[in-house]
Amino acid sequence: MGKTLKPNTLTNQLRYWSLHCGLTGLPSFCLALIYFNSTTNVVAMLTGITTFIICFSAITSSSLYGKLHSGIVGRSIRLGTRIRMIVSLAGLPFLLPLIGHDVDQGSMPSMFVLFTADFWFGYAALMITSVVDQALGGNYNGFGSSNFEADFAFTYMTTVVEGLLISVSLVLIAFFTLIILNAKRRRQIHQEATIP
């Protein structure tokens, strides 16, 4: 018999996604603190993470998702979120050599961060946000400017873009997990059907 799932309430989903987004975002948050440490950037990053917690909680507490929650699709999503969280947390040891080092904002990242998946998501998000800012006629001149609104908006948008990229990776992981679970289920059904 299958494991009993917790009710799909908004409160349960807020708890779940707070834990998941908090842990999944931890390596990126640490990297950003090391390279772009300012109160404005920290508030913007936390606001971006909170945005995802609220959005994911609203989606997964909906009645439509509730129908998927107990089936094989829900199982693949749950496994996908766990796998994605493990990938993020596996990058934390590579950040340990950076603790206590003074890093200039313009300096190249340490070789160790290149081994974290979240560095690449953050780097891509930073590039995408910069290109969009320039395409829209923005003239954002970098982290640590004296313009609170520009710093906040740029960091918030970078966090949201990175969260979207991480979410796409989660969907892909869940999709491949679904394929594997479905193949296992078919094999099991086939074996049960052939046993006399």
FENPE-V219372 format. One line per field, one symbol per residue. ss: DSSP state (H for helix, E for strand, C for the rest). psi: psi as a letter, one per 20 degrees, with the letter a starting at -180 (. if undefined). A space follows every 10 residues. Layout:
# FENPE-V219372
ss: ???
psi: ???
This chain:
# FENPE-V219372
ss: CCCCCCCCCH HHHHHHHHHH HHHHHHHHHH HHHHHCCCHH HHHHHHHHHH HHHHHHHHHH CCHHHHHHHC CHHHHHHHHH HHHHHHHHHH CHHHHHHHCC CCCCCCCCCC HHHHHCHHHH HHHHHHHHHH HHHHHCCCCC CCCCCCCHHH HHHHHHHHHH HHHHHHHHHH HHHHHHHHHH HHHHHHHHHH HHHHCC
psi: qrppqqqlrg gghggghggg hgghigghgg ghhghloqgg hgggghgggh ghggghgggi jqhghhhhhi ahghghgghg hgghgggghh ighiigiipi popqhiqqqq hhiijphhgh gggggggghg ggghhjjqlp jrqjrjoggg gggggghggg gghgghhghg ggghghgggg hggggggggg hhhip.
